[in-house]
Amino acid sequence: MSGLAAQLGAAMEAGRLSSRLWLYSNYHCNLACTYCLTESSPTAPPRQLTKDRMVALARQAKGLGFQSIGVTGGEPFLRPDLVSVLTTIATELPLLVLTNGTLFNPRRVAAMQPLLAGPNGVSLQISLDSARAEDNDALRGADNFQRVAEAVPRLLAAGFHVRVAATLDDAHPETDPELQRLLDSWGVAREDQLLRPVVHRGRAVMNTMGVEAGSAQLGAELTLTSAGAFWSPFGPTYREGKLETDLLLVRRTEPLSGVANALMGLLNARPELASDPAGFV
Ligand code: SF4
């Protein structure tokens, strides 16, 4: 094991660094949610990581001892090559893919079957903010609730592991009984029902929503985008079209060892930082 891999492993073991490497596949989205960190929308620039780069980074991550890959955006499933990208990455490490859940018609779910055949698990994390359609759709757009309500049972029936995450403007509610009852009825396991606070970055700032989230609040989770490497998946946010750089590590993504070195330098300089101290994940 290299010296860097040993350092990363020790930080992961101590709970000071997430063992998941995050990749921003793209920034465009078919929705335009009121609190979106990345100002994603149908007209946002895609800012894609190429398939080759995502696969190369996943391979390097495995070599450095990362234990899973997270893919987020934007809406990853807008990419025509996404199933191919994910299927290749899933041969290396387990995958968690964050999605708005609106694009899973029967044809697409059938086309995703290769994802279930690989050696590693693939989990889909779908956003839904309320058991009441009108409340959810006020934040996430017309018909969002209905599309998610169709997608989640369809994906579960097809054999996918599905998590559902609600992003709420109240800080850290323990439970939402109404949402819990709904997700129970769809067959979503209790441990896959997540509640998170809106983070005060990106479009949430313009709409005066959310809780503060800088490096003091966010745990270390190495995150790569087409614009560089960041401290956390909450880092590469956009406000009024400009990239927010307070959580930027370096303006490159290759080689991953160099990027990981930069993160370890910061982590070693701030030993008080713990992984996810505020429970944002
Ligand atoms: S919060 Fe997610 S689903 Fe909503 S606009 Fe942003 S990227 Fe799209």
py3Dmol code that shows the C-alpha trace and the ligand (Angstrom):
import py3Dmol

protein = """\
ATOM      1  CA  MET A   1       0.000   0.000   0.000  1.00  0.00           C
ATOM      2  CA  SER A   2       1.361   3.474  -0.886  1.00  0.00           C
ATOM      3  CA  GLY A   3       2.054   6.026   1.836  1.00  0.00           C
ATOM      4  CA  LEU A   4      -0.830   8.138   0.540  1.00  0.00           C
ATOM      5  CA  ALA A   5      -3.252   5.190   0.543  1.00  0.00           C
ATOM      6  CA  ALA A   6      -2.209   4.425   4.131  1.00  0.00           C
ATOM      7  CA  GLN A   7      -2.844   8.051   5.168  1.00  0.00           C
ATOM      8  CA  LEU A   8      -6.234   8.073   3.448  1.00  0.00           C
ATOM      9  CA  GLY A   9      -7.125   4.737   5.015  1.00  0.00           C
ATOM     10  CA  ALA A  10      -6.228   5.983   8.491  1.00  0.00           C
ATOM     11  CA  ALA A  11      -8.360   9.124   7.994  1.00  0.00           C
ATOM     12  CA  MET A  12     -11.290   7.011   6.806  1.00  0.00           C
ATOM     13  CA  GLU A  13     -10.844   4.611   9.695  1.00  0.00           C
ATOM     14  CA  ALA A  14     -10.866   7.517  12.152  1.00  0.00           C
ATOM     15  CA  GLY A  15     -14.077   8.920  10.616  1.00  0.00           C
ATOM     16  CA  ARG A  16     -12.333  12.092   9.430  1.00  0.00           C
ATOM     17  CA  LEU A  17     -12.687  11.386   5.699  1.00  0.00           C
ATOM     18  CA  SER A  18     -15.539   9.783   3.823  1.00  0.00           C
ATOM     19  CA  SER A  19     -14.621   6.560   2.029  1.00  0.00           C
ATOM     20  CA  ARG A  20     -16.841   7.658  -0.889  1.00  0.00           C
ATOM     21  CA  LEU A  21     -15.423   9.663  -3.796  1.00  0.00           C
ATOM     22  CA  TRP A  22     -18.006  11.971  -5.396  1.00  0.00           C
ATOM     23  CA  LEU A  23     -18.140  12.730  -9.123  1.00  0.00           C
ATOM     24  CA  TYR A  24     -20.305  15.509 -10.590  1.00  0.00           C
ATOM     25  CA  SER A  25     -21.317  13.897 -13.876  1.00  0.00           C
ATOM     26  CA  ASN A  26     -23.016  17.062 -15.215  1.00  0.00           C
ATOM     27  CA  TYR A  27     -24.784  20.221 -14.085  1.00  0.00           C
ATOM     28  CA  HIS A  28     -27.832  20.477 -16.324  1.00  0.00           C
ATOM     29  CA  CYS A  29     -31.223  19.264 -15.084  1.00  0.00           C
ATOM     30  CA  ASN A  30     -34.779  18.930 -16.320  1.00  0.00           C
ATOM     31  CA  LEU A  31     -35.934  20.621 -13.068  1.00  0.00           C
ATOM     32  CA  ALA A  32     -35.058  23.976 -11.484  1.00  0.00           C
ATOM     33  CA  CYS A  33     -35.713  23.475  -7.743  1.00  0.00           C
ATOM     34  CA  THR A  34     -35.989  26.543  -5.516  1.00  0.00           C
ATOM     35  CA  TYR A  35     -33.065  25.501  -3.268  1.00  0.00           C
ATOM     36  CA  CYS A  36     -30.783  23.965  -5.905  1.00  0.00           C
ATOM     37  CA  LEU A  37     -27.130  24.248  -4.865  1.00  0.00           C
ATOM     38  CA  THR A  38     -25.871  24.154  -8.411  1.00  0.00           C
ATOM     39  CA  GLU A  39     -28.382  26.490 -10.105  1.00  0.00           C
ATOM     40  CA  SER A  40     -29.222  23.542 -12.315  1.00  0.00           C
ATOM     41  CA  SER A  41     -31.985  23.840 -14.904  1.00  0.00           C
ATOM     42  CA  PRO A  42     -32.695  22.787 -18.494  1.00  0.00           C
ATOM     43  CA  THR A  43     -30.629  25.767 -19.692  1.00  0.00           C
ATOM     44  CA  ALA A  44     -27.648  25.370 -17.314  1.00  0.00           C
ATOM     45  CA  PRO A  45     -24.312  24.533 -19.014  1.00  0.00           C
ATOM     46  CA  PRO A  46     -23.743  20.734 -18.818  1.00  0.00           C
ATOM     47  CA  ARG A  47     -20.130  21.023 -17.498  1.00  0.00           C
ATOM     48  CA  GLN A  48     -19.784  17.245 -17.923  1.00  0.00           C
ATOM     49  CA  LEU A  49     -17.013  14.992 -16.731  1.00  0.00           C
ATOM     50  CA  THR A  50     -16.309  12.725 -19.698  1.00  0.00           C
ATOM     51  CA  LYS A  51     -16.933   9.003 -19.470  1.00  0.00           C
ATOM     52  CA  ASP A  52     -13.223   8.293 -19.828  1.00  0.00           C
ATOM     53  CA  ARG A  53     -12.356  10.639 -16.988  1.00  0.00           C
ATOM     54  CA  MET A  54     -15.059   9.277 -14.672  1.00  0.00           C
ATOM     55  CA  VAL A  55     -13.918   5.701 -15.274  1.00  0.00           C
ATOM     56  CA  ALA A  56     -10.235   6.604 -14.855  1.00  0.00           C
ATOM     57  CA  LEU A  57     -10.985   8.412 -11.583  1.00  0.00           C
ATOM     58  CA  ALA A  58     -13.004   5.470 -10.261  1.00  0.00           C
ATOM     59  CA  ARG A  59     -10.088   3.114 -11.013  1.00  0.00           C
ATOM     60  CA  GLN A  60      -7.616   5.426  -9.291  1.00  0.00           C
ATOM     61  CA  ALA A  61     -10.009   5.777  -6.336  1.00  0.00           C
ATOM     62  CA  LYS A  62     -10.096   2.011  -5.901  1.00  0.00           C
ATOM     63  CA  GLY A  63      -6.294   1.925  -5.956  1.00  0.00           C
ATOM     64  CA  LEU A  64      -6.159   4.544  -3.206  1.00  0.00           C
ATOM     65  CA  GLY A  65      -8.560   2.646  -0.972  1.00  0.00           C
ATOM     66  CA  PHE A  66     -11.834   4.517  -1.540  1.00  0.00           C
ATOM     67  CA  GLN A  67     -14.710   2.119  -0.991  1.00  0.00           C
ATOM     68  CA  SER A  68     -17.482   3.588  -3.119  1.00  0.00           C
ATOM     69  CA  ILE A  69     -18.278   6.170  -5.796  1.00  0.00           C
ATOM     70  CA  GLY A  70     -21.086   8.733  -5.563  1.00  0.00           C
ATOM     71  CA  VAL A  71     -22.420  10.267  -8.779  1.00  0.00           C
ATOM     72  CA  THR A  72     -24.406  13.480  -8.622  1.00  0.00           C
ATOM     73  CA  GLY A  73     -25.297  16.574 -10.659  1.00  0.00           C
ATOM     74  CA  GLY A  74     -27.484  18.216 -12.107  1.00  0.00           C
ATOM     75  CA  GLU A  75     -29.541  15.231 -13.192  1.00  0.00           C
ATOM     76  CA  PRO A  76     -27.128  12.449 -14.155  1.00  0.00           C
ATOM     77  CA  PHE A  77     -29.723  10.467 -16.113  1.00  0.00           C
ATOM     78  CA  LEU A  78     -30.003  13.266 -18.696  1.00  0.00           C
ATOM     79  CA  ARG A  79     -26.713  11.960 -20.105  1.00  0.00           C
ATOM     80  CA  PRO A  80     -27.378   9.468 -22.911  1.00  0.00           C
ATOM     81  CA  ASP A  81     -24.197   7.590 -21.965  1.00  0.00           C
ATOM     82  CA  LEU A  82     -24.952   7.407 -18.229  1.00  0.00           C
ATOM     83  CA  VAL A  83     -25.939   3.730 -17.986  1.00  0.00           C
ATOM     84  CA  SER A  84     -22.767   2.814 -19.866  1.00  0.00           C
ATOM     85  CA  VAL A  85     -20.676   5.054 -17.562  1.00  0.00           C
ATOM     86  CA  LEU A  86     -22.255   3.622 -14.413  1.00  0.00           C
ATOM     87  CA  THR A  87     -22.034   0.020 -15.584  1.00  0.00           C
ATOM     88  CA  THR A  88     -18.301   0.449 -16.198  1.00  0.00           C
ATOM     89  CA  ILE A  89     -17.672   2.210 -12.872  1.00  0.00           C
ATOM     90  CA  ALA A  90     -19.679  -0.424 -11.016  1.00  0.00           C
ATOM     91  CA  THR A  91     -17.161  -3.057 -12.112  1.00  0.00           C
ATOM     92  CA  GLU A  92     -14.684  -1.212  -9.862  1.00  0.00           C
ATOM     93  CA  LEU A  93     -16.607  -0.097  -6.757  1.00  0.00           C
ATOM     94  CA  PRO A  94     -20.130   0.099  -5.296  1.00  0.00           C
ATOM     95  CA  LEU A  95     -22.099   3.095  -6.573  1.00  0.00           C
ATOM     96  CA  LEU A  96     -24.569   5.592  -5.159  1.00  0.00           C
ATOM     97  CA  VAL A  97     -26.321   7.743  -7.777  1.00  0.00           C
ATOM     98  CA  LEU A  98     -28.324  10.835  -6.780  1.00  0.00           C
ATOM     99  CA  THR A  99     -31.240  11.498  -9.111  1.00  0.00           C
ATOM    100  CA  ASN A 100     -34.469  13.482  -9.156  1.00  0.00           C
ATOM    101  CA  GLY A 101     -36.364  10.313 -10.101  1.00  0.00           C
ATOM    102  CA  THR A 102     -38.350  11.851 -12.956  1.00  0.00           C
ATOM    103  CA  LEU A 103     -36.830   9.981 -15.899  1.00  0.00           C
ATOM    104  CA  PHE A 104     -37.519   6.353 -14.979  1.00  0.00           C
ATOM    105  CA  ASN A 105     -40.184   5.295 -17.456  1.00  0.00           C
ATOM    106  CA  PRO A 106     -40.528   1.518 -18.080  1.00  0.00           C
ATOM    107  CA  ARG A 107     -38.245   1.651 -21.128  1.00  0.00           C
ATOM    108  CA  ARG A 108     -35.420   3.367 -19.258  1.00  0.00           C
ATOM    109  CA  VAL A 109     -35.709   1.020 -16.274  1.00  0.00           C
ATOM    110  CA  ALA A 110     -35.453  -1.939 -18.653  1.00  0.00           C
ATOM    111  CA  ALA A 111     -32.343  -0.380 -20.236  1.00  0.00           C
ATOM    112  CA  MET A 112     -30.780  -0.089 -16.768  1.00  0.00           C
ATOM    113  CA  GLN A 113     -30.802  -3.843 -16.145  1.00  0.00           C
ATOM    114  CA  PRO A 114     -27.039  -4.187 -16.908  1.00  0.00           C
ATOM    115  CA  LEU A 115     -26.431  -2.183 -13.732  1.00  0.00           C
ATOM    116  CA  LEU A 116     -27.858  -5.038 -11.675  1.00  0.00           C
ATOM    117  CA  ALA A 117     -25.583  -7.628 -13.250  1.00  0.00           C
ATOM    118  CA  GLY A 118     -22.255  -6.234 -12.015  1.00  0.00           C
ATOM    119  CA  PRO A 119     -20.162  -7.400  -9.064  1.00  0.00           C
ATOM    120  CA  ASN A 120     -20.874  -4.287  -6.957  1.00  0.00           C
ATOM    121  CA  GLY A 121     -24.098  -2.827  -5.596  1.00  0.00           C
ATOM    122  CA  VAL A 122     -25.750   0.181  -7.247  1.00  0.00           C
ATOM    123  CA  SER A 123     -28.041   2.373  -5.135  1.00  0.00           C
ATOM    124  CA  LEU A 124     -30.294   5.131  -6.437  1.00  0.00           C
ATOM    125  CA  GLN A 125     -31.084   8.051  -4.123  1.00  0.00           C
ATOM    126  CA  ILE A 126     -34.227   9.898  -5.214  1.00  0.00           C
ATOM    127  CA  SER A 127     -35.349  13.284  -3.919  1.00  0.00           C
ATOM    128  CA  LEU A 128     -38.858  13.840  -2.559  1.00  0.00           C
ATOM    129  CA  ASP A 129     -39.575  16.611  -0.090  1.00  0.00           C
ATOM    130  CA  SER A 130     -43.110  15.985   1.168  1.00  0.00           C
ATOM    131  CA  ALA A 131     -45.887  13.415   1.274  1.00  0.00           C
ATOM    132  CA  ARG A 132     -48.154  16.185  -0.002  1.00  0.00           C
ATOM    133  CA  ALA A 133     -47.889  16.663  -3.741  1.00  0.00           C
ATOM    134  CA  GLU A 134     -48.642  20.395  -3.613  1.00  0.00           C
ATOM    135  CA  ASP A 135     -45.903  21.066  -1.028  1.00  0.00           C
ATOM    136  CA  ASN A 136     -43.306  18.967  -2.847  1.00  0.00           C
ATOM    137  CA  ASP A 137     -44.163  20.411  -6.257  1.00  0.00           C
ATOM    138  CA  ALA A 138     -43.957  24.004  -4.966  1.00  0.00           C
ATOM    139  CA  LEU A 139     -40.249  23.343  -4.347  1.00  0.00           C
ATOM    140  CA  ARG A 140     -39.426  20.907  -7.157  1.00  0.00           C
ATOM    141  CA  GLY A 141     -41.806  21.686 -10.014  1.00  0.00           C
ATOM    142  CA  ALA A 142     -45.180  20.648 -11.417  1.00  0.00           C
ATOM    143  CA  ASP A 143     -45.918  16.900 -11.556  1.00  0.00           C
ATOM    144  CA  ASN A 144     -42.703  16.041  -9.709  1.00  0.00           C
ATOM    145  CA  PHE A 145     -44.516  14.171  -6.942  1.00  0.00           C
ATOM    146  CA  GLN A 146     -46.483  12.034  -9.382  1.00  0.00           C
ATOM    147  CA  ARG A 147     -43.415  11.086 -11.410  1.00  0.00           C
ATOM    148  CA  VAL A 148     -41.489  10.077  -8.284  1.00  0.00           C
ATOM    149  CA  ALA A 149     -44.528   8.177  -6.971  1.00  0.00           C
ATOM    150  CA  GLU A 150     -44.482   6.113 -10.169  1.00  0.00           C
ATOM    151  CA  ALA A 151     -40.708   5.708 -10.347  1.00  0.00           C
ATOM    152  CA  VAL A 152     -39.910   4.471  -6.845  1.00  0.00           C
ATOM    153  CA  PRO A 153     -42.171   1.379  -6.836  1.00  0.00           C
ATOM    154  CA  ARG A 154     -41.141   0.653 -10.458  1.00  0.00           C
ATOM    155  CA  LEU A 155     -37.431   0.699  -9.588  1.00  0.00           C
ATOM    156  CA  LEU A 156     -37.960  -1.402  -6.473  1.00  0.00           C
ATOM    157  CA  ALA A 157     -39.960  -3.957  -8.462  1.00  0.00           C
ATOM    158  CA  ALA A 158     -37.124  -4.104 -11.020  1.00  0.00           C
ATOM    159  CA  GLY A 159     -34.676  -4.997  -8.252  1.00  0.00           C
ATOM    160  CA  PHE A 160     -32.904  -1.696  -7.597  1.00  0.00           C
ATOM    161  CA  HIS A 161     -31.865  -0.523  -4.160  1.00  0.00           C
ATOM    162  CA  VAL A 162     -33.689   2.805  -3.697  1.00  0.00           C
ATOM    163  CA  ARG A 163     -33.167   5.462  -1.044  1.00  0.00           C
ATOM    164  CA  VAL A 164     -35.463   8.484  -0.807  1.00  0.00           C
ATOM    165  CA  ALA A 165     -34.077  11.742   0.581  1.00  0.00           C
ATOM    166  CA  ALA A 166     -36.195  14.691   1.663  1.00  0.00           C
ATOM    167  CA  THR A 167     -34.477  18.078   1.738  1.00  0.00           C
ATOM    168  CA  LEU A 168     -36.253  20.237   4.287  1.00  0.00           C
ATOM    169  CA  ASP A 169     -35.972  23.916   5.130  1.00  0.00           C
ATOM    170  CA  ASP A 170     -36.267  23.093   8.872  1.00  0.00           C
ATOM    171  CA  ALA A 171     -32.954  22.182  10.470  1.00  0.00           C
ATOM    172  CA  HIS A 172     -32.721  18.466  11.231  1.00  0.00           C
ATOM    173  CA  PRO A 173     -36.270  17.243  11.932  1.00  0.00           C
ATOM    174  CA  GLU A 174     -36.061  13.786  13.439  1.00  0.00           C
ATOM    175  CA  THR A 175     -38.904  12.277  11.431  1.00  0.00           C
ATOM    176  CA  ASP A 176     -41.760  13.249   9.145  1.00  0.00           C
ATOM    177  CA  PRO A 177     -44.498  10.718  10.030  1.00  0.00           C
ATOM    178  CA  GLU A 178     -46.602  11.467   6.952  1.00  0.00           C
ATOM    179  CA  LEU A 179     -43.650  10.977   4.595  1.00  0.00           C
ATOM    180  CA  GLN A 180     -42.589   7.889   6.524  1.00  0.00           C
ATOM    181  CA  ARG A 181     -46.033   6.323   6.066  1.00  0.00           C
ATOM    182  CA  LEU A 182     -45.959   7.074   2.336  1.00  0.00           C
ATOM    183  CA  LEU A 183     -42.470   5.629   1.825  1.00  0.00           C
ATOM    184  CA  ASP A 184     -43.384   2.576   3.910  1.00  0.00           C
ATOM    185  CA  SER A 185     -46.354   2.012   1.594  1.00  0.00           C
ATOM    186  CA  TRP A 186     -44.038   2.139  -1.440  1.00  0.00           C
ATOM    187  CA  GLY A 187     -41.722  -0.447   0.128  1.00  0.00           C
ATOM    188  CA  VAL A 188     -38.780   1.860   0.893  1.00  0.00           C
ATOM    189  CA  ALA A 189     -36.882   0.423   3.862  1.00  0.00           C
ATOM    190  CA  ARG A 190     -36.751   2.636   6.970  1.00  0.00           C
ATOM    191  CA  GLU A 191     -32.961   2.873   6.785  1.00  0.00           C
ATOM    192  CA  ASP A 192     -33.327   4.182   3.227  1.00  0.00           C
ATOM    193  CA  GLN A 193     -35.602   7.071   4.256  1.00  0.00           C
ATOM    194  CA  LEU A 194     -33.392  10.147   4.732  1.00  0.00           C
ATOM    195  CA  LEU A 195     -34.054  13.699   5.935  1.00  0.00           C
ATOM    196  CA  ARG A 196     -31.527  16.485   5.249  1.00  0.00           C
ATOM    197  CA  PRO A 197     -31.538  20.239   5.732  1.00  0.00           C
ATOM    198  CA  VAL A 198     -31.530  22.689   2.828  1.00  0.00           C
ATOM    199  CA  VAL A 199     -27.993  24.046   2.581  1.00  0.00           C
ATOM    200  CA  HIS A 200     -27.580  27.808   2.282  1.00  0.00           C
ATOM    201  CA  ARG A 201     -25.609  27.828  -0.949  1.00  0.00           C
ATOM    202  CA  GLY A 202     -26.381  28.297  -4.639  1.00  0.00           C
ATOM    203  CA  ARG A 203     -30.000  29.111  -5.455  1.00  0.00           C
ATOM    204  CA  ALA A 204     -30.974  28.634  -1.786  1.00  0.00           C
ATOM    205  CA  VAL A 205     -29.097  31.867  -1.012  1.00  0.00           C
ATOM    206  CA  MET A 206     -31.161  33.799  -3.549  1.00  0.00           C
ATOM    207  CA  ASN A 207     -34.321  32.374  -1.989  1.00  0.00           C
ATOM    208  CA  THR A 208     -33.093  32.960   1.612  1.00  0.00           C
ATOM    209  CA  MET A 209     -33.335  29.277   2.513  1.00  0.00           C
ATOM    210  CA  GLY A 210     -31.235  26.778   4.431  1.00  0.00           C
ATOM    211  CA  VAL A 211     -28.509  26.394   7.016  1.00  0.00           C
ATOM    212  CA  GLU A 212     -24.907  27.623   6.729  1.00  0.00           C
ATOM    213  CA  ALA A 213     -22.435  25.077   5.375  1.00  0.00           C
ATOM    214  CA  GLY A 214     -18.713  25.784   5.113  1.00  0.00           C
ATOM    215  CA  SER A 215     -15.709  23.599   5.935  1.00  0.00           C
ATOM    216  CA  ALA A 216     -16.446  23.992   9.658  1.00  0.00           C
ATOM    217  CA  GLN A 217     -19.846  22.349   9.192  1.00  0.00           C
ATOM    218  CA  LEU A 218     -19.156  19.914   6.349  1.00  0.00           C
ATOM    219  CA  GLY A 219     -17.178  16.708   6.689  1.00  0.00           C
ATOM    220  CA  ALA A 220     -14.384  15.869   4.246  1.00  0.00           C
ATOM    221  CA  GLU A 221     -15.745  14.066   1.177  1.00  0.00           C
ATOM    222  CA  LEU A 222     -13.459  14.368  -1.823  1.00  0.00           C
ATOM    223  CA  THR A 223     -15.528  15.648  -4.768  1.00  0.00           C
ATOM    224  CA  LEU A 224     -14.505  16.091  -8.393  1.00  0.00           C
ATOM    225  CA  THR A 225     -16.097  18.166 -11.141  1.00  0.00           C
ATOM    226  CA  SER A 226     -15.037  19.359 -14.570  1.00  0.00           C
ATOM    227  CA  ALA A 227     -13.820  22.539 -12.780  1.00  0.00           C
ATOM    228  CA  GLY A 228     -11.597  20.833 -10.195  1.00  0.00           C
ATOM    229  CA  ALA A 229     -11.559  19.104  -6.817  1.00  0.00           C
ATOM    230  CA  PHE A 230     -13.568  20.184  -3.764  1.00  0.00           C
ATOM    231  CA  TRP A 231     -13.731  19.456  -0.043  1.00  0.00           C
ATOM    232  CA  SER A 232     -17.350  18.281  -0.124  1.00  0.00           C
ATOM    233  CA  PRO A 233     -20.181  17.561  -2.591  1.00  0.00           C
ATOM    234  CA  PHE A 234     -21.729  20.748  -1.160  1.00  0.00           C
ATOM    235  CA  GLY A 235     -18.668  22.671  -2.424  1.00  0.00           C
ATOM    236  CA  PRO A 236     -18.926  23.048  -6.216  1.00  0.00           C
ATOM    237  CA  THR A 237     -22.036  25.212  -6.074  1.00  0.00           C
ATOM    238  CA  TYR A 238     -22.971  28.090  -8.369  1.00  0.00           C
ATOM    239  CA  ARG A 239     -24.439  31.445  -7.460  1.00  0.00           C
ATOM    240  CA  GLU A 240     -25.597  33.883 -10.154  1.00  0.00           C
ATOM    241  CA  GLY A 241     -23.718  31.815 -12.710  1.00  0.00           C
ATOM    242  CA  LYS A 242     -20.383  31.875 -10.857  1.00  0.00           C
ATOM    243  CA  LEU A 243     -18.632  28.892  -9.286  1.00  0.00           C
ATOM    244  CA  GLU A 244     -18.285  29.262  -5.493  1.00  0.00           C
ATOM    245  CA  THR A 245     -14.651  28.498  -4.635  1.00  0.00           C
ATOM    246  CA  ASP A 246     -14.520  28.627  -0.815  1.00  0.00           C
ATOM    247  CA  LEU A 247     -14.415  24.795  -0.721  1.00  0.00           C
ATOM    248  CA  LEU A 248     -12.190  24.394  -3.803  1.00  0.00           C
ATOM    249  CA  LEU A 249      -9.057  22.287  -3.227  1.00  0.00           C
ATOM    250  CA  VAL A 250      -7.357  22.454  -6.632  1.00  0.00           C
ATOM    251  CA  ARG A 251      -8.376  23.312 -10.194  1.00  0.00           C
ATOM    252  CA  ARG A 252      -7.573  19.852 -11.547  1.00  0.00           C
ATOM    253  CA  THR A 253      -8.849  16.306 -11.165  1.00  0.00           C
ATOM    254  CA  GLU A 254      -5.877  14.253 -12.412  1.00  0.00           C
ATOM    255  CA  PRO A 255      -4.037  12.433 -11.084  1.00  0.00           C
ATOM    256  CA  LEU A 256      -6.314  11.561  -8.202  1.00  0.00           C
ATOM    257  CA  SER A 257      -3.287  11.017  -5.972  1.00  0.00           C
ATOM    258  CA  GLY A 258      -2.313  14.691  -6.345  1.00  0.00           C
ATOM    259  CA  VAL A 259      -5.829  15.818  -5.532  1.00  0.00           C
ATOM    260  CA  ALA A 260      -6.028  13.480  -2.526  1.00  0.00           C
ATOM    261  CA  ASN A 261      -2.698  14.841  -1.311  1.00  0.00           C
ATOM    262  CA  ALA A 262      -4.154  18.356  -1.352  1.00  0.00           C
ATOM    263  CA  LEU A 263      -7.136  17.181   0.693  1.00  0.00           C
ATOM    264  CA  MET A 264      -4.923  15.368   3.209  1.00  0.00           C
ATOM    265  CA  GLY A 265      -2.812  18.517   3.605  1.00  0.00           C
ATOM    266  CA  LEU A 266      -5.895  20.472   4.609  1.00  0.00           C
ATOM    267  CA  LEU A 267      -7.189  17.685   6.841  1.00  0.00           C
ATOM    268  CA  ASN A 268      -3.834  17.372   8.624  1.00  0.00           C
ATOM    269  CA  ALA A 269      -3.702  21.141   9.122  1.00  0.00           C
ATOM    270  CA  ARG A 270      -7.171  21.117  10.703  1.00  0.00           C
ATOM    271  CA  PRO A 271      -7.208  18.012  12.915  1.00  0.00           C
ATOM    272  CA  GLU A 272     -10.366  19.187  14.649  1.00  0.00           C
ATOM    273  CA  LEU A 273     -12.410  18.617  11.478  1.00  0.00           C
ATOM    274  CA  ALA A 274     -14.567  15.509  11.759  1.00  0.00           C
ATOM    275  CA  SER A 275     -16.449  13.713   9.024  1.00  0.00           C
ATOM    276  CA  ASP A 276     -19.972  15.079   8.565  1.00  0.00           C
ATOM    277  CA  PRO A 277     -20.148  16.787  11.976  1.00  0.00           C
ATOM    278  CA  ALA A 278     -23.504  18.384  11.162  1.00  0.00           C
ATOM    279  CA  GLY A 279     -25.240  15.393   9.534  1.00  0.00           C
ATOM    280  CA  PHE A 280     -25.686  16.807   6.034  1.00  0.00           C
ATOM    281  CA  VAL A 281     -25.265  13.569   4.104  1.00  0.00           C
TER     282      VAL A 281
END
"""
ligand_1 = """\
8
SF4
S -31.949 20.172 -6.732
Fe -31.417 18.412 -8.046
S -33.298 17.986 -9.191
Fe -33.490 20.050 -8.392
S -32.705 21.416 -10.020
Fe -30.992 20.957 -8.646
S -29.988 19.211 -9.576
Fe -32.043 19.313 -10.479
"""
view = py3Dmol.view(width=600, height=400)
view.addModel(protein, "pdb")
view.setStyle({"model": 0}, {"cartoon": {"style": "trace"}})
view.addModel(ligand_1, "xyz")
view.setStyle({"model": 1}, {"stick": {}})
view.zoomTo()
view.show()
